[in-house]
Amino acid sequence: MKKKIAIVTGGAGFIGSHLVDLLLKKKFAVRVIDNFSGGRKKNLSLHKKNPDLKIINKDITNLNGNEKFFENVDYIFHFAGKGDIVPSIENPEDYLTTNVSGTLKILIGSRKSTKLKKFIYAASSSCYGLAKTPTNENHPINPEYPYALSKYMGEMLCHHWQKIYNIPVNSIRIFNAYGPRVKTTGVYGAVFGVFLKQKLSNKPFTVVGTGKQKRDFLYVTDVADAFYRCAISKYVGHIYNLGAGKPNSINKLIKIIKGNKIYLPKRPGEPDITHADITKISKHLNWKPKVSFEKGVKNMLECISEWDDAPLWDKKTIKLATKTWFKYMNKNG
């Protein structure tokens, strides 16, 4: 029996590589497209001798849509793109080019496969802005910064492609994914990369605001499971919110990982709470989170050496890195 073929764009990245793990375990043949600007080769090192994995080192914005690796594909999972808030404010063109035009190139390529069963777009819950909680899929859209806008535009492009060209699209709006391989390098960003490096260096945790703010953290293997189920489901043309449905505070995170803390000013445009209403995805896909927050954080502490090469942030460097954020996001001047 011929193996099903899946393309994973951004497959060397954080979530993408965990999905690759799952697909190979399910006996898929996997084609990863990644330019390694954010992804890491070591994220796929477990499979370097696996003949079912093919790695294509390409920038999605440079594709022409006629590449042979799009042929005979059963599933496309589109994770490739630019993340991070501050750089998107500083260089919005880069984000629109990659997250919108790059998505267009993948959609064009997807039409080369005559057997495509599903195209799954990794969307972002940031499209909702400062949302009412728990947030369902019908919540008004209000992107607060260019990254959020670019991801939403990419998502709408996918659903438009379904409408016009009958590409079988679903999109999943990810809330706060965390776990091993979460991004460790580059700009100031995700709380786990910041805190774990600070713990390794025996430095205080830099807490924004009071630390009482809550995030709907979902462990990465649960994210990968949701994407897989979404691909093999009967549903087409749907948008799903994906979180644990159970927000946890930054203070709770610090309690688990243990250490001293210092406080930074609250940032404009950041919600006090993110909370996904996961009713729809749970019902349609028979999916539910399996890894508790406590267990997930402990798993990360067990592989804390992953953050050896992460940048070490402190009050001064964070202030400098978020200067643009405060300049453009502060609605009160």
N, C-alpha and C positions, 0 to 999 in steps of 0.2 A: 504493500500500500504506500502510495506517494505521500511524503510528508507535507503538511500545510506550511506555506511560506508566509512569514511576517516581516515587514520592514519596521524598524524602530528608529525614528530620527532622534538624534540626541541620546542614542543608546549607550553611550559611555558616561552619561551624566548620572546624577543622583537617582532620580526615580526611574529613568530609562534603563539603567543597568540592572536594577532590581526586577524590572519587567522582563529583561533578557534572561535573567536567571530562571524566572518562572516559565517562560516560553520554551526554553531548552529542556527544562524538567518535564514539560508536557510534550516533548518530542517534536517540536516545531523546527523548521529550518529558519534561521534568523539572519536578516541582513541589516546591519547597523550602519546608519549614515551619521557621521559626526566629524566636525572639523577640529575637535579637541581644544577649542578655545575655552570651554568650560568643563567638558568631559575629561576623564582621565583614563589612560590605557589600563592602569592597574585595577580599575573598577570591573574590567572584563577578564582579568588575568586568570581567573578560575577556569575559563573556557578556552584558553589559548590553543589547546590541542583538540578541541572539539570541531570536527569537520562540518557540523551543522551551523557554525557561526561564521559569517563573512563580514568583515569590517571594511567599510568604504569611507576613506578619508576625504570628505568633500564638504564644502560650504553650501548649504541649501540655496543661498541666494545666487550661486553660480551654476545651478542646474539648468538644463534646457528643456527638460520634460521628455526627452527621447532616450534617456539612459536605459540600457538593457536590464538593469537591476529592478526596474519597475514591472517587468514582464512576469506574468503568471503568479502574481502576489495575491494571497488570500486576505491578508489583513495589513493595514497601515496604522501604526501608532505614532502620532506626531507630537514629540516632546521638544524638538530642537527649537531654540529661541534664546533671546536675551532676557535675563531676569534683573532684579535689583532696581530700587527706586531712584536713588540719587543719580546714578549715571544716566538714567532715562530722562531726568530733568535737564541734565547738562548736555546730553547728546540725543535728543529725541529722534533725529533722522535715522541713527543707527538702529533704534528700536523698531521704528516703522518699517525700515527696509528688511530687517531680519524677520520680525514677527508677523508682518503682513505680506510683503513681497515674497519672502522665503516660504511662507505657507502657501501662497499662490503657486509657486514652483512645484511644491509637493502635490498639490491638487491636480495640476496639469499632468504630472507624472503618473498619478493614480489612474488616469483615464487609459493608460497603456495596458492595464491589466483587465483582461476580459472576464476574470473570475473573482474580482474583488468582492468580498462579503461585507467588509466593514472598514470605515475610516474613523478612527477615534482621535479627537483633538483634545490635547491637554490644555484646558482653559484655566483661567484664574478667577478666584472669588473676589479679587481686587476690583473687578468690574462694578461691584455693588457700592463701592465707596464706604461711607459711614452708614452702615446698614442697620435696619431694625432686626432684632434677633428674637428667636431663631430665624434664620434667613432661608426662605424657600426660593425656588427657581423663578417665581413670578415677581420677585422684588424689583423695583425700579433700578435701572442702570445709571450709575453716576461715577465714572472713573475719576480719581483724584489726581493722577499723575500720568505721564506719557506711557510708562510701562503698562499700567492697567488698561489704558486706551488701546495700545497696540495689540495686547492679548485679546481684547474684546473684538477688535476689528478683524483679527485673524479668525476668531470663532465665527463671526457673522459671515465671513467669506466662505468658510466651510459649509455652513448651512445654506448659503445661497447656491453653492456649487451642487448641492443635493437637489435643490429646487429646479435648477436649469439643466444639469447634466446627469441627474439621477445617481450621484455618488452616495452610497449608503453611509451617511455621517451620523455619529453621536458625539457630543462633547461633554467633558467632565470638568466642572469648576472646582479645582483643588483649593481647600482652605489652608491648613498649616501642616504640611508634611514634614516629618522628621525621621531620623534614623541613621544608621551607618552610611557612610559615603556622602552625607550632606555636605554641600559646598564648604570648602575650608580656605580657599585662597581668594585673592582679589579684594574687592571693595567691602566696606563695612556693611553688614547685612544681617543674616539670620542669627537669631539669638543663640542657637546651639553651638555654632562655630565659634562665636565670640566667647561664650561662657566656658566651653570645654578647654579652649586654649588658655583662658585666664586661670582655670583650675590647675592645669598642667604646670603653669608658671607660678603658682602660689600667689596669685594677684586677686584683688577683690573683684567681684562681679559688678559690672556697670549696669545698673538698673535704671531704665527710663521711667520717669514719673514715680509713682508709689510702689510699683510692682504688683499692684492689685489687678491690673489689666489682665484679661483672660483671652486665651487663644484656643481654637478648636484643633488641637494637635492630633494628627493621625499618623500612626507608624507606617513606614514606607512599604512593608510587605503587605499591609492591608490596602494600601493605595494600588499596588501592582495587581492584587487580587481583584479589585473593583474594575480596573481597566480590562483585565482578561475576561471577566464575566460580561462586561459591557460589549466586548467584541463578539462573543459567541452567543449572545442573547438574540431573541427574535425582534427586539425593538430597534427601530431606525428613526432618525430625525428628532432625537430627544436630547435635552440638556439636563444634566444631573449635577447637584451639589454633593461634594464629597468631603466629609470631615468625620470626626468620631461622634459628633452630636453631643459632646460632653466637654465643654471648655474647662481648661485648667489655668490657674494664675501663674505668673512669672515667679511670684513668691513661693508657690508650691514647688516649682521646678528647682529653685535654689535650696529649698528644704531637703529635697531628695539628693542633690549633688553636693550639698554642704560647702559653706565657705562664707567669707565676709562680703559685704556689699557696700557700694557707694551709689549715690543717686545722680541722675542726669535730668535736665529739663524735659518735660513732656513734649512730644513732637506734634505739630499741627498735621491734620489729615490722617491721623492714626486712630482707629477705633478703640474704645475701651474694652470691647469684647467682640470676638468673632465666634459665631455659633451656627453651624450648618444644620438646616432642617434636612435630615437624611431619609425622610419618609419615602420619597419617590425611588431613590436608588436602592434602598433596602427591599422595597416591594417588587420592583421590576426585576432586579438581578438576584434576588434571594441572598443579598450580601449583608454582612454586619462586621464591625471591627472585632478582631480577635485578640489583639495585643493591647493590654492596659497601658495607661500612661506611665505608671510606676515601673512596669516590666520593661517598657520601651526605653525609658531613660537609663535603667540599670544595664540594659544591653549596650547602650552607647558608652557608658562608663567602663564596661569591660573591654571596649576597643578604643579607649581614649587616646592611645598612641597615634591614631589616625590624624590627630590634630597637632602633631609635632610641627608640621610645616605651615600651619595656619598663622596668619598675622596676629600679633598680640595688640589688642586695642586697650586704650586707657581713656580717661576723661578728656585729656587734651587732644589726642588724635581723633577721637570721635567727634568732638566739637568742630574740628577742622573739616572732617569728612562730611558732616551734615550741614555745613554752612549754607550750601545751595538749597537744601531742603527747607530750612527756616526762611530763607530769602523769598522763595517762590510759593511756598505752601502756607505761609502765615497770612490768613485772610484779614487779620486785624492790623496788618502793617508791621 
